[in-house]
Amino acid sequence: MRTRIVLSLLLVTAVIGPAAAQNAERGGLRTETMERMSSQGDPNLVWNLIGLLGLLGLLGFRQGHPDDSYHPAPLE
């Protein structure tokens, strides 16, 4: 039963066309997104580097091992 539901949902999503397939020439005006996509340069690199820096900053929140501060005394 569950497989049938999953398969039917997959079939329905495959049949429905994406919103990007709609006619983009409506009104004859270019949208801000269209302008941004056609512009020169690649701003994604900057945002990817900022995101990478943020992810590296999250490494500071890791939990350390509970015995990290324990330093055994040498045998006497």
C-alpha positions in Angstrom: 0.0 0.0 0.0 2.8 2.4 0.9 4.6 1.6 -2.3 1.6 2.4 -4.3 1.2 5.8 -2.6 4.9 6.6 -3.2 4.7 5.5 -6.8 1.6 7.5 -7.4 3.1 10.6 -5.9 6.2 10.2 -8.1 4.0 9.8 -11.1 2.0 12.9 -10.3 5.1 15.0 -9.7 6.6 13.8 -13.0 3.4 14.7 -14.9 3.1 18.2 -13.5 5.4 20.6 -15.4 7.7 22.8 -13.5 6.8 26.5 -13.1 9.9 27.4 -15.2 8.3 25.9 -18.2 5.7 28.6 -18.3 5.9 31.4 -20.8 8.4 33.9 -19.5 7.7 36.5 -22.2 4.5 37.7 -20.5 4.3 41.5 -20.7 7.6 41.8 -22.6 9.4 43.1 -19.5 12.5 41.4 -18.1 12.2 40.6 -14.4 15.0 41.4 -11.9 15.9 37.7 -11.8 16.2 37.6 -15.6 18.5 40.6 -15.5 20.6 39.1 -12.7 21.0 35.8 -14.6 22.0 37.5 -17.8 24.5 39.9 -16.1 28.3 39.4 -16.4 30.3 37.9 -13.6 29.6 35.1 -11.1 28.5 36.3 -7.7 27.9 32.7 -6.6 31.6 32.3 -5.9 31.6 35.1 -3.3 28.6 33.7 -1.5 30.0 30.2 -1.6 33.2 31.4 0.0 31.3 33.3 2.7 29.2 30.1 3.4 32.4 28.1 3.6 33.9 30.5 6.1 30.7 30.3 8.1 30.8 26.5 8.1 34.4 26.6 9.2 33.4 28.9 12.1 30.9 26.3 13.2 33.8 23.9 14.0 34.4 25.9 17.1 31.1 24.7 18.6 32.1 21.0 18.5 32.0 19.2 21.8 35.4 18.1 23.0 36.2 14.8 24.6 35.3 14.8 28.3 38.9 13.9 29.2 40.6 16.6 27.2 41.7 18.6 30.3 43.0 15.5 32.0 46.8 15.2 31.9 48.0 12.2 33.8 51.0 12.6 36.1 54.1 10.7 35.1 54.9 7.6 37.1 57.2 8.3 40.0 
